[in-house]
Amino acid sequence: MDLRSREQLEKARKQYEAGKYKAAVSTLCDVMYDARPIDLQAARGILELVAQLGPRVDGWEGNQCEVLVANARDACRGGRVLFGSEAAEAAAHAAELAEAPPAPVFALPLAPAPPPEPSPATRKRLDKARRQTEKGKSKAAVSTLRKLGFAAGTDDAAAARGIIELASEIGTHVEGSLGEECADLLARSRKALESTRPEQARVAAQQEVRDLTLLWVVAFSPLLQAILGAVAPPLGFLAGLGAFFMLLYDRQLLKRAHIDTNWLLLAAFLLPPAYLDIRLRRTDQSPGPLYAWLSCFVIVVGVAALVLLAQSATPY
């Protein structure tokens, strides 16, 4: 794979992880159509990413994902890369020949991704426990594994796998209280590994981020504050406070989706439209809630100005 294709694929992966699906599809199109001819590694990289991107986009991006899959598979077979509607037409023609409806592009997943590499700290403790086991220091090795389990927490799949591997090996050579400790380590690590779904959790969080319901409520908060404030000033204050807490909750969703939240807390506290602008740009979404907030604010200010003018023009 040439250097440019590698850099573009890495850029597309980062955009996908940041929830910028449309930008990732556009970058993959650059990888496919800028390199002539596209090599096997680049085609496989495109297939891997599109398999993750496809279910999360629709419209033009969804069509492009289908075209990318058709072209990448054709490139892997050494065929000619098709452009535009050619790929879709070729897929439809092949389906007609087979007298079967076209199969969903994303129905068959690619090979599962390799397990994540352990962090340097986790690797260091696993290596230490391994050396202790090889030297016959089973008690010290179990103690090291227990400390690793406490330090790693419940979201480190690499640490859980390492503990299961070593504790299983140690448990076959010891008995008594030490054997019970190994069994306890195995049970805890297996439970943690079963509940550890970092990719699924991140995808679920990204799907929550795509839902703009909270932001639309915040967008209409200036009108709500003005109406409630006219009825009772404390109600207007509570409406503004509620909008602020909605932005804080939205910021937590961004953090769980591993999206940059720098400046968002300050923006939520000082200026909601700034928060909306930054947030929607970072998630590559429509600026509709921002425009709605500005429109509501202009309406509130305009109505207040007209009321003041009417009051000033009314003779006492």
VENURRA-V796903 format. One record per pair of residues at least 12 apart in sequence whose ideal C-beta (glycine too) atoms are under 10 Angstrom apart, sorted by the first residue. I is the first residue (numbers start at 1). J is the second residue. D is the distance in Angstrom with one decimal. If there is no record, write none. Layout:
[[I J D] [I J D]]
This chain:
[[1 31 9.6] [1 35 8.9] [1 38 9.4] [1 39 5.7] [1 40 8.4] [1 41 3.9] [1 42 5.1] [1 43 9.5] [1 44 9.1] [1 45 7.3] [2 34 9.9] [2 35 6.5] [2 38 9.6] [2 39 7.2] [2 41 9.3] [2 42 7.8] [4 30 9.1] [4 31 8.4] [4 34 7.2] [4 35 7.2] [4 42 9.6] [5 30 9.3] [5 31 5.4] [5 32 9.4] [5 34 8.0] [5 35 5.3] [5 38 7.5] [5 39 7.3] [5 41 7.9] [5 42 4.3] [5 43 9.7] [5 45 7.7] [5 46 9.2] [6 31 9.3] [6 41 8.4] [6 42 8.0] [6 45 8.2] [7 27 9.9] [7 31 9.4] [8 27 5.7] [8 28 7.9] [8 29 9.8] [8 30 5.7] [8 31 4.5] [8 32 9.6] [8 34 7.7] [8 35 8.8] [8 42 8.6] [8 45 9.2] [8 46 9.8] [9 27 8.1] [9 28 7.8] [9 31 5.9] [9 41 9.0] [9 42 6.9] [9 44 9.9] [9 45 4.5] [9 46 7.4] [9 48 8.9] [9 49 7.1] [10 27 9.6] [10 45 9.2] [11 23 8.8] [11 24 8.4] [11 27 5.4] [11 28 9.6] [11 30 9.0] [11 31 9.1] [12 24 4.6] [12 25 8.1] [12 26 8.6] [12 27 4.0] [12 28 5.1] [12 29 9.5] [12 30 8.6] [12 31 7.1] [12 45 8.5] [12 46 8.5] [12 49 5.7] [12 50 9.5] [12 53 8.4] [13 27 9.1] [13 28 9.8] [13 45 8.6] [13 48 9.0] [13 49 6.3] [13 52 9.1] [14 27 9.3] [15 27 6.2] [15 28 9.4] [15 49 9.6] [15 53 9.4] [15 284 8.0] [16 28 9.4] [16 49 6.4] [16 50 9.9] [16 52 6.4] [16 53 6.0] [16 56 8.5] [16 206 9.0] [17 52 9.7] [17 202 7.6] [17 206 8.7] [17 257 8.9] [17 258 6.3] [17 259 8.8] [18 206 8.9] [18 209 10.0] [18 254 9.9] [18 257 8.3] [18 258 7.4] [18 259 5.6] [18 260 7.4] [18 282 7.2] [18 283 7.9] [18 284 8.3] [19 56 8.9] [19 202 9.3] [19 203 9.7] [19 205 8.8] [19 206 4.7] [19 207 9.2] [19 209 5.6] [19 210 7.3] [19 254 8.5] [19 257 5.8] [19 258 8.5] [19 259 5.6] [19 282 8.0] [19 283 5.1] [19 284 7.3] [19 285 8.8] [20 259 8.9] [20 281 9.7] [20 282 7.9] [20 283 6.9] [20 284 4.0] [20 285 9.2] [21 52 9.5] [21 53 5.8] [21 54 9.7] [21 56 5.2] [21 57 5.0] [21 58 10.0] [21 61 6.8] [21 65 9.6] [21 206 8.5] [21 210 8.6] [21 283 9.4] [21 284 7.2] [21 285 9.9] [22 53 9.6] [22 56 9.9] [22 57 6.8] [22 59 9.4] [22 60 8.7] [22 61 5.4] [22 64 9.6] [22 284 5.5] [22 285 9.0] [23 61 9.8] [23 284 5.4] [24 49 7.0] [24 50 9.2] [24 52 9.1] [24 53 5.8] [24 56 9.4] [24 57 8.7] [24 61 9.0] [24 65 9.9] [24 284 9.0] [25 49 9.2] [25 50 8.1] [25 53 6.1] [25 54 9.2] [25 56 9.8] [25 57 6.2] [25 60 8.6] [25 61 4.5] [25 62 8.7] [25 63 9.8] [25 64 5.4] [25 65 6.3] [25 68 7.7] [26 61 8.2] [26 64 8.2] [26 284 10.0] [27 49 9.1] [28 42 9.9] [28 45 8.8] [28 46 5.5] [28 47 9.9] [28 49 6.1] [28 50 6.5] [28 53 7.6] [28 64 8.1] [28 65 8.3] [28 68 5.7] [28 72 9.0] [29 46 9.4] [29 61 9.7] [29 64 6.1] [29 65 9.7] [29 67 8.5] [29 68 6.9] [29 71 9.8] [31 43 9.2] [31 45 7.6] [31 46 6.1] [31 49 9.2] [31 68 8.9] [31 72 9.5] [32 46 6.1] [32 50 9.8] [32 64 9.5] [32 67 8.5] [32 68 5.9] [32 71 5.8] [32 72 7.0] [32 75 8.2] [32 81 7.1] [32 83 9.2] [33 68 9.7] [33 71 8.6] [33 81 7.9] [33 83 7.2] [35 75 9.8] [35 81 9.5] [36 81 8.3] [37 75 7.4] [37 78 9.5] [37 80 8.7] [37 81 7.0] [38 71 7.9] [38 72 7.8] [38 74 9.8] [38 75 5.0] [38 76 9.6] [38 81 6.2] [39 75 8.0] [40 72 9.8] [40 75 7.3] [40 76 6.1] [40 77 9.8] [40 78 8.6] [41 76 10.0] [42 72 8.4] [42 75 8.0] [43 68 9.6] [43 71 7.9] [43 72 4.3] [43 73 7.7] [43 74 8.5] [43 75 4.0] [43 76 5.0] [43 77 9.4] [43 81 8.9] [44 72 7.5] [44 73 9.9] [44 75 9.1] [44 76 6.6] [44 110 8.7] [44 111 9.9] [45 72 8.6] [46 65 9.9] [46 68 5.8] [46 69 8.2] [46 71 8.0] [46 72 4.4] [46 73 9.6] [46 75 8.4] [46 76 9.7] [47 68 8.2] [47 69 6.6] [47 71 9.8] [47 72 4.7] [47 73 6.9] [47 75 9.4] [47 76 7.5] [47 110 6.2] [48 72 9.4] [48 110 5.8] [48 111 8.6] [48 113 8.0] [49 65 9.5] [49 68 8.9] [49 72 9.7] [49 110 9.9] [50 64 9.0] [50 65 5.1] [50 66 8.8] [50 67 9.7] [50 68 5.1] [50 69 5.5] [50 72 7.2] [50 105 8.2] [50 106 8.1] [50 110 9.4] [51 65 9.1] [51 69 8.0] [51 105 8.7] [51 106 6.1] [51 108 8.8] [51 109 6.2] [51 110 5.1] [51 111 9.9] [52 106 9.1] [52 109 9.4] [52 110 9.1] [52 113 9.3] [52 199 8.8] [52 203 8.3] [53 65 6.0] [53 68 8.8] [53 106 9.2] [54 66 7.7] [54 68 8.8] [54 69 7.4] [54 104 9.1] [54 105 6.2] [54 106 4.4] [55 104 9.8] [55 105 9.8] [55 106 5.7] [55 203 9.2] [56 203 7.9] [56 206 7.6] [56 207 7.6] [56 210 8.0] [62 105 9.3] [63 85 9.2] [63 87 9.8] [63 88 7.4] [64 87 10.0] [65 105 7.1] [65 106 8.1] [66 87 7.4] [66 88 6.5] [66 91 7.5] [66 102 9.3] [66 104 9.7] [66 105 5.2] [66 106 9.1] [67 82 7.7] [67 83 8.1] [67 84 7.7] [67 85 8.2] [67 86 8.5] [67 87 4.4] [67 88 6.4] [67 91 9.0] [67 105 9.7] [68 87 8.4] [68 105 9.3] [69 87 8.4] [69 91 8.9] [69 105 4.9] [69 106 8.0] [70 82 6.6] [70 86 8.8] [70 87 3.8] [70 88 7.3] [70 89 9.8] [70 90 6.7] [70 91 5.4] [70 94 9.6] [70 105 8.0] [71 83 7.9] [71 86 9.1] [71 87 5.6] [71 90 9.8] [72 87 9.9] [73 87 9.6] [73 91 9.7] [73 105 9.6] [74 87 7.8] [74 90 8.2] [88 102 9.3] [91 103 9.3] [91 105 8.5] [113 199 7.7] [115 157 6.6] [115 158 6.8] [115 161 6.6] [116 156 8.8] [116 157 6.1] [116 158 5.4] [116 161 9.3] [116 196 10.0] [116 198 7.6] [116 199 9.3] [117 158 6.4] [118 148 9.7] [118 152 8.9] [118 156 7.7] [118 157 9.0] [118 158 3.6] [118 159 6.3] [118 160 10.0] [118 161 8.2] [118 162 6.3] [119 152 8.5] [119 156 7.5] [119 158 7.2] [119 159 8.1] [121 148 8.8] [121 151 7.3] [121 152 8.6] [121 156 9.8] [121 159 9.2] [122 148 6.7] [122 151 8.2] [122 152 6.1] [122 156 6.5] [122 158 5.8] [122 159 4.7] [122 160 9.9] [122 161 10.0] [122 162 6.9] [122 163 9.7] [123 158 8.3] [123 159 9.4] [123 162 8.3] [124 148 9.4] [125 144 5.9] [125 145 7.8] [125 147 7.0] [125 148 4.3] [125 149 9.7] [125 151 7.5] [125 152 8.7] [125 159 8.1] [125 162 8.3] [125 163 9.5] [126 144 8.5] [126 145 8.3] [126 148 6.9] [126 158 8.7] [126 159 7.7] [126 161 9.5] [126 162 4.3] [126 163 8.0] [126 165 8.6] [126 166 7.1] [127 144 9.8] [127 162 9.5] [128 140 8.9] [128 141 8.2] [128 144 5.4] [128 145 9.5] [128 147 9.7] [128 148 8.9] [129 141 4.6] [129 142 8.1] [129 143 8.8] [129 144 4.2] [129 145 5.2] [129 146 9.8] [129 147 9.3] [129 148 7.2] [129 162 8.0] [129 163 8.4] [129 165 9.9] [129 166 5.4] [129 167 9.1] [129 169 10.0] [129 170 8.5] [130 144 9.3] [130 162 8.8] [130 165 9.2] [130 166 6.6] [130 169 9.1] [131 144 9.4] [132 144 6.3] [132 145 9.4] [132 166 9.4] [132 170 9.3] [133 145 9.5] [133 166 6.3] [133 167 9.9] [133 169 6.6] [133 170 5.9] [133 173 8.8] [136 173 8.8] [138 169 9.7] [138 170 5.2] [138 171 9.3] [138 173 6.6] [138 174 5.2] [138 178 6.3] [138 179 9.6] [138 181 9.8] [138 182 8.5] [139 170 9.4] [139 174 8.3] [139 177 9.6] [139 178 6.0] [139 181 8.8] [141 166 6.8] [141 167 8.9] [141 169 9.2] [141 170 5.9] [141 174 9.8] [141 178 9.8] [141 182 9.5] [142 163 10.0] [142 166 8.8] [142 167 7.4] [142 170 6.3] [142 171 9.1] [142 174 8.1] [142 177 10.0] [142 178 6.2] [142 179 9.6] [142 181 5.2] [142 182 6.2] [142 184 9.7] [142 185 7.0] [143 181 8.7] [144 163 9.8] [144 166 8.9] [145 159 9.3] [145 162 8.2] [145 163 5.1] [145 164 9.7] [145 166 6.0] [145 167 6.0] [145 170 8.1] [145 181 8.9] [145 182 8.5] [145 185 5.7] [145 189 8.7] [146 163 8.8] [146 167 9.5] [146 181 7.3] [146 184 8.8] [146 185 6.5] [146 188 9.2] [148 160 9.6] [148 162 7.5] [148 163 6.4] [148 166 9.4] [148 185 9.5] [148 189 9.7] [149 162 9.9] [149 163 5.8] [149 167 9.5] [149 184 9.8] [149 185 6.6] [149 188 6.3] [149 189 6.6] [149 192 7.9] [150 188 9.9] [152 189 9.4] [152 192 8.4] [153 192 8.3] [153 196 9.8] [154 188 9.1] [154 189 9.9] [154 191 8.5] [154 192 4.8] [154 193 9.4] [154 195 6.6] [154 196 6.8] [155 192 8.1] [155 195 8.9] [155 196 5.9] [155 197 9.5] [155 198 6.6] [155 201 8.4] [156 189 10.0] [156 192 8.0] [156 193 9.6] [156 196 7.6] [156 198 9.2] [157 189 9.9] [157 192 8.1] [157 193 6.0] [157 195 10.0] [157 196 4.6] [157 197 8.8] [157 198 6.7] [157 199 9.9] [158 193 9.9] [158 196 9.7] [159 189 8.0] [159 192 8.4] [159 193 9.5] [159 196 9.7] [160 185 10.0] [160 188 8.5] [160 189 4.4] [160 190 7.6] [160 191 8.8] [160 192 4.8] [160 193 4.2] [160 194 9.2] [160 195 9.7] [160 196 6.6] [161 189 7.8] [161 190 9.9] [161 192 10.0] [161 193 6.7] [161 196 9.7] [162 189 8.6] [163 182 9.8] [163 185 5.8] [163 186 7.8] [163 188 8.1] [163 189 4.3] [163 190 9.3] [163 192 8.8] [163 193 9.2] [164 185 8.1] [164 186 6.0] [164 187 9.9] [164 188 9.7] [164 189 4.8] [164 190 6.4] [164 192 9.6] [164 193 7.1] [165 189 9.4] [166 182 9.0] [166 185 8.6] [166 186 10.0] [166 189 9.8] [167 181 8.5] [167 182 4.7] [167 183 8.1] [167 184 8.9] [167 185 4.3] [167 186 5.0] [167 187 9.6] [167 188 9.4] [167 189 7.0] [167 190 9.9] [168 182 7.8] [168 183 9.9] [168 185 9.3] [168 186 6.4] [168 189 9.8] [169 182 9.1] [170 182 5.4] [170 185 8.8] [170 186 9.9] [171 183 6.5] [171 185 8.4] [171 186 7.0] [198 258 9.8] [201 256 7.5] [201 257 9.3] [202 256 7.7] [202 257 6.3] [202 258 6.2] [203 257 8.7] [204 256 8.6] [204 257 8.8] [205 252 9.6] [205 253 6.3] [205 254 8.4] [205 255 8.6] [205 256 4.0] [205 257 3.9] [205 258 7.8] [205 259 8.7] [206 253 9.1] [206 254 9.6] [206 256 8.9] [206 257 4.6] [206 258 8.5] [206 259 8.0] [206 283 8.7] [207 253 10.0] [207 257 8.7] [208 250 9.3] [208 252 10.0] [208 253 5.1] [208 254 9.5] [208 256 7.8] [208 257 7.3] [209 250 8.1] [209 253 5.4] [209 254 6.1] [209 256 8.4] [209 257 4.9] [209 259 6.7] [209 279 9.0] [209 282 9.6] [209 283 5.8] [209 285 8.6] [210 253 10.0] [210 257 9.3] [210 283 7.4] [210 285 7.2] [211 250 9.8] [211 253 8.7] [212 250 9.3] [212 276 9.8] [212 279 9.7] [212 280 8.3] [212 283 9.2] [212 285 6.8] [212 286 7.9] [212 288 7.6] [212 289 6.0] [213 246 9.6] [213 250 9.9] [213 289 9.9] [214 243 9.4] [214 246 4.9] [214 247 8.0] [214 249 6.7] [214 250 5.2] [214 253 8.4] [214 289 9.1] [215 246 8.1] [215 247 8.4] [215 250 6.7] [215 272 9.7] [215 275 9.0] [215 276 6.3] [215 279 7.4] [215 280 7.7] [215 285 8.8] [215 288 8.7] [215 289 4.1] [215 290 8.5] [215 292 9.0] [215 293 8.8] [216 288 7.8] [216 289 5.4] [216 292 7.0] [216 293 9.5] [217 242 8.6] [217 243 7.4] [217 246 6.2] [217 289 9.0] [218 242 9.1] [218 243 4.8] [218 244 8.8] [218 246 5.4] [218 247 6.2] [218 250 8.1] [218 268 9.3] [218 272 6.2] [218 273 9.7] [218 275 8.3] [218 276 7.2] [218 289 6.9] [218 290 10.0] [218 292 9.2] [218 293 6.9] [219 243 9.3] [219 272 8.7] [219 273 9.2] [219 276 7.2] [219 288 7.8] [219 289 4.1] [219 290 7.4] [219 291 8.2] [219 292 3.7] [219 293 4.4] [219 294 8.8] [219 295 8.5] [219 296 6.8] [219 297 9.8] [220 243 9.3] [220 289 9.0] [220 292 6.5] [220 293 7.8] [220 295 9.5] [220 296 5.7] [221 239 6.3] [221 240 6.8] [221 242 7.7] [221 243 3.9] [221 244 9.1] [221 246 8.3] [221 247 9.8] [221 272 7.4] [221 292 10.0] [221 293 7.5] [221 296 7.6] [221 297 9.6] [222 239 9.3] [222 240 8.9] [222 243 8.8] [222 272 8.6] [222 273 9.8] [222 292 9.5] [222 293 6.6] [222 294 9.0] [222 295 9.1] [222 296 4.2] [222 297 4.7] [222 298 9.0] [222 299 7.8] [222 300 5.1] [222 301 8.8] [223 239 9.6] [223 292 9.6] [223 293 9.7] [223 295 9.4] [223 296 4.6] [223 297 8.8] [223 299 6.8] [223 300 6.4] [223 303 9.6] [224 236 8.3] [224 239 4.9] [224 240 8.9] [224 242 8.8] [224 243 8.1] [224 296 8.6] [224 300 10.0] [225 237 8.1] [225 238 9.1] [225 239 4.6] [225 240 5.2] [225 241 9.8] [225 242 9.4] [225 243 7.8] [225 296 9.3] [225 300 7.9] [226 239 9.1] [226 296 8.5] [226 297 9.5] [226 299 8.5] [226 300 4.6] [226 301 9.4] [226 303 7.5] [226 304 7.7] [227 239 8.6] [227 300 9.3] [228 240 9.3] [229 300 9.6] [230 303 10.0] [230 307 9.9] [240 272 9.1] [243 268 9.1] [243 272 6.6] [243 293 9.6] [244 268 6.2] [244 269 7.2] [244 272 7.8] [244 275 9.6] [245 268 9.2] [246 268 9.1] [246 272 9.6] [247 264 7.8] [247 265 8.9] [247 267 8.2] [247 268 3.9] [247 269 8.7] [247 272 6.6] [247 275 5.5] [247 276 8.5] [247 279 8.4] [248 264 9.2] [248 265 7.7] [248 268 6.2] [248 269 9.1] [248 275 9.9] [250 264 8.5] [250 268 8.4] [250 275 8.3] [250 276 9.6] [250 279 7.0] [251 264 5.1] [251 265 6.5] [251 267 9.4] [251 268 6.6] [251 275 8.2] [251 279 8.1] [254 279 7.1] [254 282 7.6] [254 283 7.6] [257 283 8.5] [259 279 8.7] [259 282 5.9] [259 283 6.5] [260 278 9.2] [260 282 5.9] [261 278 9.3] [261 279 8.8] [261 282 8.6] [262 278 8.8] [262 282 9.4] [263 275 8.7] [263 278 6.3] [264 278 6.2] [264 279 6.4] [264 282 8.6] [267 279 8.2] [272 289 9.8] [272 290 9.3] [272 293 6.4] [272 297 9.3] [273 289 9.4] [273 290 6.0] [273 291 9.5] [273 293 5.3] [273 294 6.1] [273 297 7.7] [274 290 9.4] [275 290 9.2] [275 293 9.6] [276 288 9.6] [276 289 5.4] [276 290 4.2] [276 291 9.2] [276 292 9.0] [276 293 6.0] [276 294 9.1] [277 289 9.7] [277 290 5.4] [277 293 9.6] [277 294 9.8] [278 290 9.8]]
